[in-house]
Amino acid sequence: MPRAVELNAYGDVDQLRIVDVAKPEPKAGEVLVRVVAAGTNPGEISIREGYLKEMFPMDFPFGQGTDFAGRVDAVGPGVSEFAPGDEVLGWTFQRAAQADYVVSGPANLIRKPVALDWFRAGSLFIVATTAVGAVRAVALKPGDVVAVSGAAGGVGSLAVQLARRTGARVIGIASDDSADFLRSVGVEPIAYGDGLEERLRALAPIDAFIDLFGGGYIDIALKLGVAPQRINSIIDFAGAQKAGAKTDGSAAAASRDTLATVANLIAWGEIVMPLTAIYPFALLRDAYTELARRKARGKIVLALDPAITEPLRPL
Ligand SMILES: NC(=O)c1ccc[n+]([C@@H]2O[C@H](COP(=O)([O-])OP(=O)(O)OC[C@H]3O[C@@H](n4cnc5c(N)ncnc54)[C@H](OP(=O)(O)O)[C@@H]3O)[C@@H](O)[C@H]2O)c1
């Protein structure tokens, strides 16, 4: 039987259940995708724990997951852009990506570049669109100095490289564990924690600030003299509103064009997309336990192939 994530109540990882479901039938205008890989994102933790129920009210049971990649299994009447066997990546806003099959509209799919692997493809949509939205928001130009908090995470690892491509000098706020990765992509690492404001001040005048972590970085940016319109937070919405800063994230850049552009940059090695781990679908709860530690370098991805039975990690 095909499998899908099902949540029947708000709560901790124990609420994550994988249940057998009927194979969906694509209706007119729909594409049915056999999923190879699906992404995990921290926002799903907040939704599961019930923190966003005002923003996204939902009736139980509901599923989980936005990003996916896989092969087209069948198409409904009227779909001409895709055919069974096509390799695709895309997104669903139905919280349904973490499943053996997902039904999608063709407008939410692109062809998977041949040189892009399944796991990066399957976890790309949210981080690609968020990184593009956040970098665009601060209008970087060559010679600007931009500081980025959460610089080595799923969004950050892409955002710092997109920021570098504008010609800006990029300072990545991360732990010492992430410093080598950041240097390898042309980013100057600086450790978070005590004295960050003074250490940033000593490094260079900061023109722009991209906050991908929350918890007070907007205040640091303001104290460093960054203009509010050149501060963008994807998480501290209250702080941004108070400061007059921006909050552009995924929604500001969500499109097939954005996804295709970033997918091709990664496929052809123009930017790198680190993976922290590939988890077998059956170890979904372990994947979310690791994601909740907020130590990911790049993405934590789910593999739907039952032949993958242990978490896979870079050497
Ligand atoms: N608004 C939107 O559209 C949108 C879209 C996607 C995500 N988000 C939100 O944006 C945030 C980032 O998402 P993500 O997927 O990139 O998360 P993530 O991959 O879980 O981020 C993990 C990163 O956080 C870093 N980190 C941990 N403690 C830190 C601290 N005190 N200061 C700075 N960095 C720290 C870690 O760096 P070290 O390992 O080096 O410690 C790690 O690289 C989440 O809160 C998510 O919910 C918003």
The ligand as a MOL file (V3000), in Angstrom:
LIG
                    3D

  0  0  0     0  0            999 V3000
M  V30 BEGIN CTAB
M  V30 COUNTS 48 52 0 0 0
M  V30 BEGIN ATOM
M  V30 1 N 9.4660 33.0250 6.0490 0
M  V30 2 C 9.7040 32.0020 5.2530 0
M  V30 3 O 9.2680 31.9590 4.1050 0
M  V30 4 C 10.5330 30.8660 5.7840 0
M  V30 5 C 10.8820 29.8460 4.8870 0
M  V30 6 C 11.7170 28.8200 5.3430 0
M  V30 7 C 12.1670 28.8350 6.6610 0
M  V30 8 N 11.7440 29.8020 7.5160 0 CHG=1
M  V30 9 C 12.2360 29.8190 8.9130 0
M  V30 10 O 13.5900 30.2530 8.8270 0
M  V30 11 C 14.3910 29.6060 9.7910 0
M  V30 12 C 15.5830 28.9370 9.1110 0
M  V30 13 O 15.1580 27.8260 8.3550 0
M  V30 14 P 16.2190 26.7240 7.9340 0
M  V30 15 O 15.4910 25.6860 7.1630 0
M  V30 16 O 17.4110 27.3650 7.3240 0 CHG=-1
M  V30 17 O 16.6180 26.1490 9.3910 0
M  V30 18 P 17.7480 25.1180 9.8070 0
M  V30 19 O 18.3240 24.4720 8.5880 0
M  V30 20 O 17.2070 24.2420 10.8520 0
M  V30 21 O 18.8620 26.0600 10.4760 0
M  V30 22 C 19.8740 25.4360 11.1630 0
M  V30 23 C 21.0200 26.4200 11.3030 0
M  V30 24 O 20.7710 27.3060 12.3880 0
M  V30 25 C 22.0430 27.7110 12.8610 0
M  V30 26 N 21.9800 28.2250 14.2160 0
M  V30 27 C 21.7440 27.5260 15.3770 0
M  V30 28 N 21.7680 28.3690 16.4330 0
M  V30 29 C 22.0240 29.6210 15.9270 0
M  V30 30 C 22.1550 30.9030 16.5040 0
M  V30 31 N 22.0190 31.1100 17.8250 0
M  V30 32 N 22.4340 31.9490 15.7060 0
M  V30 33 C 22.5730 31.7880 14.3680 0
M  V30 34 N 22.4360 30.5940 13.7370 0
M  V30 35 C 22.1680 29.5310 14.5140 0
M  V30 36 C 22.8580 26.4400 12.8060 0
M  V30 37 O 24.2170 26.8140 12.6530 0
M  V30 38 P 25.3990 25.9860 13.3890 0
M  V30 39 O 25.1420 24.5300 13.0330 0
M  V30 40 O 26.6350 26.5170 12.8090 0
M  V30 41 O 25.1800 26.2180 14.8540 0
M  V30 42 C 22.3130 25.6980 11.5950 0
M  V30 43 O 23.1530 25.8280 10.4650 0
M  V30 44 C 13.4560 28.6480 10.5280 0
M  V30 45 O 13.0360 29.2630 11.7030 0
M  V30 46 C 12.3020 28.4620 9.5690 0
M  V30 47 O 11.1100 28.1260 10.2300 0
M  V30 48 C 10.9710 30.8300 7.1000 0
M  V30 END ATOM
M  V30 BEGIN BOND
M  V30 1 1 1 2
M  V30 2 2 2 3
M  V30 3 1 2 4
M  V30 4 1 4 5
M  V30 5 2 4 48
M  V30 6 2 5 6
M  V30 7 1 6 7
M  V30 8 2 7 8
M  V30 9 1 8 9
M  V30 10 1 8 48
M  V30 11 1 9 10
M  V30 12 1 9 46
M  V30 13 1 10 11
M  V30 14 1 11 12
M  V30 15 1 11 44
M  V30 16 1 12 13
M  V30 17 1 13 14
M  V30 18 2 14 15
M  V30 19 1 14 16
M  V30 20 1 14 17
M  V30 21 1 17 18
M  V30 22 2 18 19
M  V30 23 1 18 20
M  V30 24 1 18 21
M  V30 25 1 21 22
M  V30 26 1 22 23
M  V30 27 1 23 24
M  V30 28 1 23 42
M  V30 29 1 24 25
M  V30 30 1 25 26
M  V30 31 1 25 36
M  V30 32 1 26 27
M  V30 33 1 26 35
M  V30 34 2 27 28
M  V30 35 1 28 29
M  V30 36 1 29 30
M  V30 37 2 29 35
M  V30 38 1 30 31
M  V30 39 2 30 32
M  V30 40 1 32 33
M  V30 41 2 33 34
M  V30 42 1 34 35
M  V30 43 1 36 37
M  V30 44 1 36 42
M  V30 45 1 37 38
M  V30 46 2 38 39
M  V30 47 1 38 40
M  V30 48 1 38 41
M  V30 49 1 42 43
M  V30 50 1 44 45
M  V30 51 1 44 46
M  V30 52 1 46 47
M  V30 END BOND
M  V30 END CTAB
M  END
